[in-house]
Amino acid sequence: MASIRADITRRRFFSLCAGVLAVAAGSSLPVRASAAPVGSIVLGCLYDDMPLVGDTYAIARVATAELDEKTGAVVSFMTCEPFASLDLDWGAMSSSEVDEAARKMSALARRDGLFAQEARSDGSGDVGFWGLETGLYLVDRVAVAEANEAYACEPMLIGVPTMGDGEPTYYVTSYPKFEHVGGAGIPTEEPGDEPKGEPDDGLEQPPASSGGGPLVETGDALKQLGGSLALIGTVLLLISRFSQGGDDGTDAGGSAEERDAVD
């Protein structure tokens, strides 16, 4: 009887230790905070299939988006505060009015420094912006490489997500329309200028996962990992001692003399 009780106690002990180890191991891993979906905008900057390399583009979120809970499609836009003075009614605007709004927003963003990210077109004429929240984005070419001065494009408004085949698409690709204008009135890159903001040269930075979120700070993660390792070490020490106790005739069921007395 005592031997049976000892075996049961031992099994319960090891089961408890296994559960503690599983919790400790899981808590030591980086934790992602819950977040809304994020996406990207990739531009293919070409003129007659010729890539326009080395131009700098900038973006700013000009409106937040309300999404349909069932389909994920954009229901409406609400203009962000820095651009609210333009008093735009997104649902009632024609395409020409949207183009005019983009030009006004571009002027405002340049004047007040409202662009959040900049990136430069790569050897294929591609430029990407990653980790974008849902909303409407102003995209503008803010500086032009000398070789591309003859080609101009208008600022654009691009939504994240867009609808494709009836499904919301968070990774948006757009091809700006360029005109051959001779380069008049277009700012040029100064030697040594670098784009500002988080992204990247073209497409070298991989896109963020649409379901992801910010990782915990490195210091917090290290503290959490240290505490988990200490807990794991303590549990392993208890298991070792418990196992040794079973080998020399003693265990959680009591000493050999106690078991004989029970028998």
C-alpha positions as CSV (number, residue, x, y, z in Angstrom):
1,M,0.0,0.0,0.0
2,A,2.7,2.4,1.0
3,S,4.6,1.6,-2.3
4,I,1.4,2.4,-4.3
5,R,0.9,5.7,-2.5
6,A,4.5,6.6,-3.1
7,D,4.2,5.9,-6.8
8,I,1.0,8.0,-7.0
9,T,2.7,10.8,-5.0
10,R,5.8,10.7,-7.3
11,R,3.6,10.8,-10.4
12,R,1.7,13.8,-9.1
13,F,5.0,15.5,-8.2
14,F,6.5,15.1,-11.6
15,S,3.2,16.2,-13.3
16,L,3.3,19.4,-11.3
17,C,6.9,20.0,-12.1
18,A,6.2,19.5,-15.8
19,G,3.4,22.0,-15.7
20,V,5.6,24.6,-13.9
21,L,8.4,24.0,-16.5
22,A,6.0,24.5,-19.4
23,V,4.7,27.8,-17.9
24,A,8.2,29.0,-17.2
25,A,9.4,28.2,-20.7
26,G,6.5,29.9,-22.3
27,S,6.8,33.0,-20.2
28,S,10.5,33.4,-21.3
29,L,9.6,33.8,-25.0
30,P,9.1,37.3,-26.5
31,V,5.5,38.4,-26.3
32,R,3.7,40.3,-29.1
33,A,1.2,42.8,-28.0
34,S,-2.2,42.6,-29.8
35,A,-2.5,45.1,-32.6
36,A,-4.6,46.0,-35.6
37,P,-3.5,44.6,-38.9
38,V,-0.7,46.4,-40.7
39,G,0.2,46.5,-44.3
40,S,2.6,48.0,-46.9
41,I,2.7,50.2,-50.0
42,V,5.1,49.3,-52.8
43,L,5.6,51.6,-55.7
44,G,6.8,50.5,-59.1
45,C,8.4,53.6,-60.5
46,L,8.7,53.1,-64.3
47,Y,8.5,55.3,-67.4
48,D,8.1,53.2,-70.6
49,D,9.4,50.2,-68.7
50,M,12.5,52.2,-67.7
51,P,13.1,52.1,-63.9
52,L,13.5,55.6,-62.3
53,V,16.3,54.9,-59.9
54,G,17.3,56.9,-56.9
55,D,14.3,59.2,-56.3
56,T,13.1,59.8,-52.8
57,Y,9.4,59.3,-51.9
58,A,7.7,60.2,-48.7
59,I,4.4,59.2,-47.1
60,A,2.0,60.5,-44.4
61,R,-1.2,59.0,-43.1
62,V,-3.9,61.6,-43.8
63,A,-7.0,59.7,-42.7
64,T,-7.9,56.8,-40.5
65,A,-10.2,54.1,-41.8
66,E,-13.3,52.5,-40.4
67,L,-13.5,48.8,-41.6
68,D,-16.6,46.6,-42.1
69,E,-16.5,44.0,-39.4
70,K,-17.6,41.2,-41.7
71,T,-15.8,41.9,-45.0
72,G,-12.8,44.0,-43.8
73,A,-13.5,46.6,-46.5
74,V,-13.1,50.3,-45.8
75,V,-16.4,51.9,-44.9
76,S,-15.2,55.4,-44.4
77,F,-12.2,57.7,-43.8
78,M,-11.8,60.3,-41.1
79,T,-9.2,63.0,-41.8
80,C,-6.2,63.1,-39.4
81,E,-5.9,66.3,-37.3
82,P,-2.9,67.9,-39.1
83,F,-4.9,67.8,-42.4
84,A,-8.4,68.5,-40.9
85,S,-8.2,72.2,-41.9
86,L,-8.8,71.2,-45.5
87,D,-12.3,70.1,-44.5
88,L,-12.6,67.1,-46.9
89,D,-15.7,64.9,-47.3
90,W,-14.2,61.7,-48.6
91,G,-17.4,59.9,-49.4
92,A,-18.7,62.7,-51.7
93,M,-15.5,63.5,-53.7
94,S,-15.0,62.9,-57.4
95,S,-11.7,61.5,-58.7
96,S,-10.6,65.0,-59.8
97,E,-11.4,66.3,-56.4
98,V,-9.3,63.5,-54.8
99,D,-6.4,64.5,-57.0
100,E,-6.8,68.1,-56.0
101,A,-6.9,67.1,-52.3
102,A,-3.7,65.2,-52.8
103,R,-1.9,68.3,-54.2
104,K,-3.2,70.4,-51.3
105,M,-2.1,67.8,-48.7
106,S,1.3,67.6,-50.4
107,A,1.8,71.3,-50.0
108,L,0.7,71.2,-46.4
109,A,2.9,68.2,-45.6
110,R,6.0,69.9,-47.2
111,R,5.4,73.1,-45.4
112,D,4.8,71.7,-42.0
113,G,7.1,68.6,-42.2
114,L,4.3,66.1,-41.8
115,F,5.8,63.2,-43.8
116,A,6.5,60.3,-41.5
117,Q,8.7,58.0,-43.7
118,E,10.9,58.4,-46.6
119,A,12.4,55.7,-48.9
120,R,14.5,55.7,-52.2
121,S,13.7,53.8,-55.3
122,D,16.1,50.9,-56.0
123,G,17.7,49.6,-59.2
124,S,14.3,48.2,-60.3
125,G,12.5,51.4,-59.7
126,D,10.8,49.9,-56.6
127,V,10.3,51.6,-53.3
128,G,8.4,50.2,-50.3
129,F,6.9,51.4,-47.0
130,W,6.2,48.7,-44.4
131,G,4.3,48.4,-41.1
132,L,1.5,50.7,-42.1
133,E,-1.7,51.0,-40.1
134,T,-5.0,51.0,-41.8
135,G,-5.9,54.3,-43.4
136,L,-5.4,56.6,-46.3
137,Y,-1.8,57.7,-47.2
138,L,-0.4,60.6,-49.1
139,V,2.5,59.4,-51.2
140,D,4.7,62.0,-52.8
141,R,8.0,62.2,-54.7
142,V,10.0,64.7,-52.6
143,A,13.4,64.6,-54.3
144,V,14.6,63.5,-57.7
145,A,17.8,62.0,-58.9
146,E,19.5,64.1,-61.6
147,A,18.9,61.4,-64.3
148,N,15.2,61.5,-63.6
149,E,14.6,65.3,-63.8
150,A,12.7,65.0,-67.0
151,Y,10.0,62.9,-65.5
152,A,7.3,64.2,-63.2
153,C,4.4,62.6,-61.2
154,E,1.6,63.9,-59.1
155,P,1.2,63.2,-55.4
156,M,-1.1,60.2,-54.8
157,L,-3.6,59.0,-52.2
158,I,-3.5,55.3,-51.5
159,G,-5.6,53.3,-49.1
160,V,-4.5,50.4,-46.8
161,P,-6.2,48.1,-47.3
162,T,-7.6,48.1,-50.8
163,M,-10.1,45.6,-52.2
164,G,-8.9,43.0,-54.6
165,D,-11.1,40.1,-55.8
166,G,-13.6,40.9,-53.1
167,E,-11.0,40.6,-50.3
168,P,-9.1,43.3,-48.5
169,T,-5.5,43.5,-49.5
170,Y,-3.0,45.0,-47.0
171,Y,0.0,44.7,-49.2
172,V,-0.7,47.3,-51.8
173,T,1.2,47.8,-55.1
174,S,0.8,51.0,-57.1
175,Y,2.4,52.3,-60.3
176,P,2.7,56.1,-60.3
177,K,1.9,57.8,-63.6
178,F,4.9,59.7,-65.0
179,E,5.0,62.5,-67.6
180,H,8.0,63.6,-69.6
181,V,8.2,67.3,-68.7
182,G,11.9,68.3,-69.0
183,G,12.5,68.4,-65.3
184,A,11.3,72.0,-64.6
185,G,10.2,72.7,-61.1
186,I,11.3,69.4,-59.6
187,P,13.6,69.4,-56.6
188,T,16.8,67.4,-57.1
189,E,18.8,65.3,-54.7
190,E,21.8,67.0,-53.1
191,P,25.0,64.9,-52.8
192,G,25.0,63.0,-49.5
193,D,21.3,63.4,-48.8
194,E,19.7,60.4,-47.2
195,P,16.0,59.6,-46.8
196,K,14.7,60.1,-43.3
197,G,12.4,57.8,-41.3
198,E,12.4,54.0,-40.6
199,P,12.3,52.3,-44.1
200,D,14.8,51.4,-46.2
201,D,16.4,51.4,-49.6
202,G,13.7,50.1,-51.9
203,L,12.5,46.6,-51.0
204,E,15.5,45.4,-48.9
205,Q,13.4,45.4,-45.6
206,P,10.9,42.5,-45.4
207,P,7.3,43.4,-44.8
208,A,5.8,43.2,-41.3
209,S,3.3,40.4,-40.6
210,S,-0.2,41.6,-40.8
211,G,-1.1,40.0,-37.5
212,G,2.0,41.2,-35.6
213,G,2.7,43.8,-33.0
214,P,5.6,45.4,-31.2
215,L,7.9,43.1,-29.2
216,V,8.4,43.8,-25.5
217,E,11.4,46.0,-24.8
218,T,14.8,44.1,-24.7
219,G,15.5,44.9,-21.1
220,D,12.1,43.6,-20.0
221,A,12.6,40.5,-22.0
222,L,15.9,39.8,-20.4
223,K,14.5,40.2,-16.9
224,Q,11.7,37.9,-17.7
225,L,14.1,35.3,-19.2
226,G,16.3,35.5,-16.1
227,G,13.4,34.9,-13.7
228,S,12.1,32.0,-15.8
229,L,15.5,30.3,-15.8
230,A,15.8,30.6,-12.1
231,L,12.4,29.0,-11.7
232,I,13.4,26.2,-14.1
233,G,16.6,25.6,-12.2
234,T,14.8,25.3,-8.9
235,V,12.3,22.8,-10.3
236,L,15.1,20.7,-11.8
237,L,16.9,20.6,-8.4
238,L,13.7,19.4,-6.7
239,I,13.3,16.7,-9.3
240,S,16.9,15.6,-8.8
241,R,16.6,15.4,-5.1
242,F,13.2,13.6,-5.3
243,S,14.6,11.0,-7.7
244,Q,17.7,10.4,-5.4
245,G,15.4,10.0,-2.5
246,G,13.5,7.2,-4.4
247,D,16.8,5.4,-5.2
248,D,18.1,5.1,-1.6
249,G,14.8,3.8,-0.2
250,T,13.1,7.0,0.8
251,D,10.5,9.0,-1.1
252,A,7.4,11.1,-0.7
253,G,5.6,8.1,0.6
254,G,7.9,8.0,3.7
255,S,10.9,6.0,4.9
256,A,11.3,2.3,4.5
257,E,10.6,1.8,8.2
258,E,7.4,3.8,7.9
259,R,6.2,1.7,4.9
260,D,7.0,-1.5,6.8
261,A,4.9,-0.3,9.7
262,V,2.0,0.5,7.4
263,D,2.3,-2.9,5.7
